[in-house]
Amino acid sequence: MMVGMGWTGSIMARELTKAGLSVVGLERGAYRAPAEDFALPGIRDELKYRLRLQLMLDNGTETITMRHTPEEDALPMRRWGAFSARRWRRRCRHPLERRHLAQSAERVRAALASGAALRQGAIPADLTVQDWGVTYDELEPYYERFEKLCGTSGKAGNLRGTIQEGGNPFEGPRMSDYPNKPLIMSQAGADLQRGCEEAGLSPFLDASSNNSAAYTNNEGQTLGACQYCGHCEYFGCESNSKASPNICLMPVLQADKRFELRAHAYVKSLVTTSAPRRCAVSSMSIAKPARSWNSRPISSCCAPIPSTMSR
């Protein structure tokens, strides 16, 4: 049983079903089918999606709390500003611009070094610094696999140890280039690039999982080319160019008889039972009374903000 059907839950569910296991995915949001929910002209409704934040968490019924100092009482946020928590089955950040980030080799080495320092007592025990437990070389094949799932657009900066012009020279060594060529640079980006170069800096384009060209991923799902419409943030994508589990994985999962999606399933808690290696999920929804499911095992794939399972 997967709690949360964003990227983590969807990928895990797909791997488990391919291994022959049956998987139930619990998602507190609604099921969103791109062909129906992200079609033109409705998906360009700025009043509905940009101002009324239809694809964001309804902070009239559920929200996060905030305080500026430890002495203050934490109060609920009832109006989203620059930060807005997402809802529905898309912890994939579908309403966002799809910057595609991978940790650099230096970041991984720094995390490993911090973990070693923590074990040696050099870092206070109450800090949340943790040893990653894996090296960049171990992670790199999985970054590549995920990029091929998303159809990521970009330019490699370090290909097998050789720095490539136009790419990120600070990234860790890659075994292959991105699946798609970079997106077209905007005029603002070109102006910034020129200014940086005149200042002696080395600007580079970020990779993006907005597809620059039509692309069929390693699950056989076809994504369209970005239309440069300017409606990435807060909106779904009518051309299916913005990588998300809805497009990249969910059609394959929904066609698999070993998988079942249960939308509007708001998981409140995990309850361990006396039976070995078994636990129960307590869930509720607006339309249905609370209920529990037993499963072995249960995997929590929740986003950290905001999620009852992460607190």
C-alpha positions in Angstrom: 0.0 0.0 0.0 1.3 3.4 -1.0 0.3 6.5 1.0 0.6 9.3 -1.5 0.7 8.9 -5.3 3.1 11.6 -6.5 6.5 10.8 -8.0 7.7 8.6 -5.2 4.5 6.6 -4.8 4.0 6.2 -8.5 7.5 5.1 -9.2 7.5 2.6 -6.3 4.1 1.3 -7.4 5.3 0.8 -10.9 8.4 -1.1 -9.8 6.4 -3.3 -7.5 3.7 -4.2 -10.0 6.4 -5.0 -12.6 7.8 -7.4 -9.9 4.3 -9.1 -9.7 3.0 -7.5 -6.5 -0.4 -6.0 -6.1 -0.4 -2.3 -5.0 -3.1 0.0 -3.7 -2.3 3.7 -4.0 -4.0 6.1 -1.5 -4.1 9.8 -2.6 -5.9 12.5 -0.7 -6.5 14.6 -3.9 -8.8 13.9 -6.8 -7.8 11.8 -9.8 -6.7 14.1 -12.6 -6.8 12.8 -16.1 -4.9 15.2 -18.4 -7.1 14.6 -21.4 -10.2 15.8 -19.4 -8.8 18.1 -16.7 -6.0 19.9 -18.7 -7.8 20.4 -22.0 -8.2 23.8 -23.7 -9.8 26.2 -23.2 -10.7 25.4 -19.7 -7.2 24.9 -18.4 -6.3 28.5 -19.2 -9.0 29.9 -16.8 -6.8 32.3 -14.8 -9.6 33.2 -12.4 -10.1 29.5 -11.5 -6.5 28.4 -11.3 -4.3 31.5 -10.7 -6.5 33.6 -8.5 -8.7 31.0 -6.8 -5.9 28.4 -6.8 -8.1 25.5 -7.8 -5.2 23.1 -8.0 -3.7 24.1 -4.7 -4.5 23.0 -1.2 -7.8 24.5 0.1 -6.5 26.3 3.2 -10.0 26.9 4.3 -10.2 23.3 5.3 -6.6 22.3 5.8 -3.4 24.3 6.0 -0.1 24.7 7.7 0.8 26.9 10.7 3.5 29.6 10.9 5.2 31.6 13.6 8.1 34.1 13.3 9.7 33.3 16.6 9.6 30.4 19.1 7.8 32.6 21.6 4.8 33.2 19.2 1.8 31.0 18.9 1.7 29.2 15.6 -1.3 30.4 13.6 -2.9 28.8 10.5 -2.2 30.3 7.1 -5.6 31.1 5.5 -4.3 32.8 2.3 -1.5 31.6 0.1 1.0 34.1 -1.1 4.4 33.4 -2.8 4.2 29.9 -1.2 1.2 27.7 -1.9 0.9 24.1 -0.9 -0.3 21.7 -3.6 -3.0 19.1 -3.5 -4.4 16.4 -5.7 -2.5 13.4 -7.1 0.6 15.3 -8.4 3.2 15.7 -5.8 5.1 15.8 -9.1 4.6 19.6 -9.0 2.5 19.6 -12.1 1.3 23.2 -11.6 4.9 24.5 -11.3 7.5 25.3 -13.9 9.4 22.1 -14.2 13.0 22.9 -13.3 14.8 19.5 -13.1 17.5 19.4 -10.4 20.0 16.7 -9.6 22.3 16.9 -6.6 25.9 17.6 -7.7 28.8 15.3 -6.8 30.0 18.1 -4.4 26.7 18.3 -2.6 26.7 14.5 -2.1 30.3 14.6 -0.9 29.5 17.4 1.5 26.6 15.4 2.9 28.7 12.4 3.4 31.4 14.5 5.1 28.7 16.1 7.3 27.5 12.7 8.3 31.1 11.7 9.2 31.5 14.9 11.3 28.2 14.2 13.0 29.3 10.7 14.0 32.6 12.2 15.4 30.7 14.7 17.5 31.8 17.7 15.5 28.1 18.7 14.7 25.6 19.1 17.5 23.3 16.1 17.8 20.1 18.2 17.5 20.9 19.4 14.0 19.1 17.6 11.2 22.3 17.0 9.1 22.3 13.4 8.0 24.7 11.2 6.1 23.2 10.3 2.8 24.7 6.8 2.8 25.2 6.8 -1.0 27.7 8.3 -3.3 27.1 10.4 -6.4 28.4 7.6 -8.6 25.8 5.3 -7.1 23.0 7.9 -7.7 23.9 8.9 -11.2 22.3 5.9 -13.1 19.1 6.6 -11.3 19.2 10.3 -12.2 19.6 9.2 -15.8 16.7 6.8 -15.6 14.5 9.4 -14.1 15.4 11.9 -16.8 14.5 9.4 -19.5 11.2 8.9 -17.7 10.5 12.6 -17.7 12.0 13.5 -21.1 14.1 16.1 -19.5 15.3 18.9 -21.7 18.9 20.2 -21.2 22.5 20.2 -22.1 25.1 18.1 -20.3 27.9 20.1 -18.7 30.1 17.2 -17.7 29.9 14.1 -20.0 32.0 11.3 -18.6 34.4 13.7 -17.0 34.7 16.1 -20.0 33.3 19.6 -19.6 30.8 20.5 -22.3 30.3 24.0 -23.6 26.9 25.4 -22.9 26.1 23.0 -20.0 26.5 23.2 -16.3 30.3 22.9 -15.7 29.7 22.3 -12.0 27.5 19.2 -12.3 28.8 15.7 -11.5 30.0 13.5 -14.4 27.1 12.1 -16.5 27.1 9.0 -18.6 24.8 10.5 -21.3 23.2 13.8 -22.4 19.6 14.7 -21.5 16.9 13.0 -23.6 15.8 16.3 -25.2 17.6 19.4 -26.3 17.3 22.5 -24.1 14.2 24.7 -24.3 14.4 28.0 -26.3 16.0 30.7 -24.2 13.8 33.7 -23.5 14.9 37.3 -24.3 15.3 38.0 -20.6 17.5 34.9 -20.3 19.6 35.9 -23.3 20.1 39.4 -21.8 21.1 37.9 -18.5 23.5 35.5 -20.2 25.2 38.3 -22.1 25.6 40.4 -18.9 27.1 37.4 -17.0 29.5 36.7 -19.8 30.6 40.4 -19.9 31.2 40.1 -16.2 33.5 37.1 -16.7 31.0 34.6 -15.4 29.9 31.2 -16.9 26.1 31.2 -17.2 24.3 28.0 -18.2 20.8 26.8 -18.7 19.0 24.7 -16.1 17.6 21.5 -17.2 13.8 21.4 -17.4 11.2 18.6 -17.5 9.2 20.7 -19.9 9.8 18.7 -23.0 11.4 20.7 -25.9 10.1 18.2 -28.4 7.6 15.3 -28.6 9.0 12.4 -26.6 8.1 8.8 -25.8 9.5 7.8 -22.4 10.8 4.4 -21.2 7.3 3.4 -20.1 5.9 4.0 -23.6 4.1 7.2 -22.7 4.2 10.1 -25.2 4.7 13.7 -24.0 4.1 16.7 -26.3 6.4 19.6 -27.0 6.3 22.7 -24.9 4.2 25.5 -26.5 5.8 28.3 -24.5 2.3 29.4 -23.5 3.4 31.1 -20.2 0.8 29.2 -18.2 3.1 26.7 -16.4 2.8 27.8 -12.8 -0.6 27.1 -11.2 -2.0 25.4 -14.3 -2.0 21.9 -15.8 -0.4 21.4 -19.3 -2.7 21.0 -22.3 0.1 19.6 -24.5 1.3 17.1 -21.8 4.8 18.5 -22.1 5.3 19.0 -18.4 6.4 15.8 -16.9 4.3 14.4 -14.0 3.1 11.0 -12.8 -0.3 11.8 -14.3 1.4 11.6 -17.8 4.6 9.6 -17.4 3.3 6.7 -15.2 -0.3 6.7 -14.2 -1.7 5.5 -17.6 0.5 2.4 -17.3 -0.4 1.8 -13.7 -4.1 2.3 -14.3 -4.0 -0.4 -17.1 -2.3 -2.9 -14.8 -4.8 -5.1 -13.0 -2.3 -5.4 -10.1 -2.8 -1.7 -9.3 -5.7 0.2 -7.7 -5.9 3.9 -7.1 -8.1 5.2 -4.3 -8.4 9.0 -4.6 -9.8 11.3 -1.9 -8.2 9.1 0.7 -6.9 11.3 3.4 -4.6 9.2 5.5 -4.7 10.3 9.2 -2.3 7.8 10.7 -0.5 4.5 10.5 -1.4 2.1 13.3 0.8 -0.9 14.0 -0.9 -4.2 14.9 0.0 -7.2 17.0 0.5 -9.3 13.8 4.2 -9.3 12.8 5.1 -7.0 9.9 1.6 -5.7 9.5 0.1 -2.3 10.1 -3.1 -0.5 9.4 -3.9 2.8 7.6 -6.6 5.0 9.1 -8.2 7.1 6.3 -11.1 9.4 5.7 -12.5 11.6 3.0 -15.0 14.4 2.6 -17.5 12.2 0.9 -17.0 8.9 2.9 -16.7 8.0 6.5 -13.4 7.1 8.1 -12.2 3.5 7.5 -9.1 1.4 7.9 -7.1 -0.9 5.7 -4.6 -3.6 6.7 -1.6 -4.0 4.5 1.8 -5.6 4.5 3.9 -3.6 4.0 2.8 0.1 3.9 5.0 2.8 2.4 4.6 6.5 3.2 5.4 8.6 0.1 4.0 11.8 1.4 5.2 15.3 0.6 6.7 16.9 3.7 4.6 20.1 3.5 1.8 19.9 4.3 1.1 16.3 5.3 -0.3 14.7 8.4 2.0 11.7 7.8 5.1 13.8 7.9 4.5 15.3 11.3 
